[in-house]
Amino acid sequence: MKVGINGFGKVGQALLQRLDSTQQIDVVAINEIGLSAGQAAALLGSAASVSASGDLTYGHRIIKWLMQDDHRTTAWDRYGIEVVVEASRLFQRKEMVEQSAGGRIVILMTGDLRGEPPDLTLVLGGNDSEYRPGMNVLCVGSDRTQALAPVLRVVHDQFGIRSYRACIHRPPYVGTCARVENRPSNAEQLARVLPALTGCGEITRVDDPEATFVTVWLDISTSVAADEHQVQAAMQELAVGLPKAVQCSGPLPAPVGDTHSALIDSASIKAETVSGEHGDDHRVWLKLYYDPVVSYAERIREQLLFLAIHRRPVSTGPSP
């Protein structure tokens, strides 16, 4: 499947590195108005260089380097592109639809929109069964949505969630959302993926300039009692069916840069039931870690592989 990347910040760079060894995905073009191909090659290190045509060479690939500041002139279909990863966070839905070349190209955006929602905020292990061919504007959601949705789904399926609270301790986000305003809150994004949790969650984010990975404390009130062994078994069962990006390949906390640093099966877990005058209070606590850039890029990679299998083949040959 031929892929284009719009925006070459940290996520775009990490995604290209993740896709370099993925035979099913071919990155054929990158659009970035703030960097030249030479500057991008310098950021990528010894594996990258500039071709004789002025494009980016990475590994064994020559990638067309575009510097178009008008989405209407990017012409992704000229290069046979089937999916564009919209990582610039600059565009509203109307502008992304205009880039989809009449529905021939899927736009997979890394930012979410409140007033103009995507066809689906796609989370593997959360709501991938809802994907239908013909959905052209998809959303990855935030790294918090990707990390929390599978966990909350399996807990809700097993024990029922009455309410939840999450505190997310993370490095500050460096960048700008520019023209994209009024983004949904983290809880609103999760509710798009898991409608059953609409209005029952609260998420607090704490930015820490000293942090190198994300730590999530999750406090869940469940409908029925659960113990640590039951929750651990549910997490392990979930991990079996999820991409490697949401599993742990090492001890807690996961090493920075570990491609499998969003923890599911190795999460710290505690469960307890407290009896009170208003009845029993069943609670589950989880502590999760993940790398906000590396694991996020890995999840986008897995979504591209998902689309390569499930999207309806369409003609994306060069424009006449």
Secondary structure, 3 states (H helix, E strand, C coil): CEEEEECCCHHHHHHHHHHCCCCCCEEEEEECCCCCHHHHHHHHCCCEEECCCCCEEECCEEEEEECCCCHHHCCHHHHCCCEEEECCCCCCHHHHHHHCCCCCCEEEECCCCCCCCCCEECCCCCCHHHCCCCCCEEECCCHHHHHHHHHHHHHHHHHCEEEEEEEEEECCCCCCCCCCCCCCCHHHHHHHHCHHHCCCEEEEEEECCCCCCEEEEEEEEECCCCCHHHHHHHHHHHHHCCCHHHCCCCCCCCCCCCCCCCCCCCCEEEEEEEEECCEEEEEEEEEEEECCCHHHHHHHHHHHHHHHHHCCCCCCCCCC
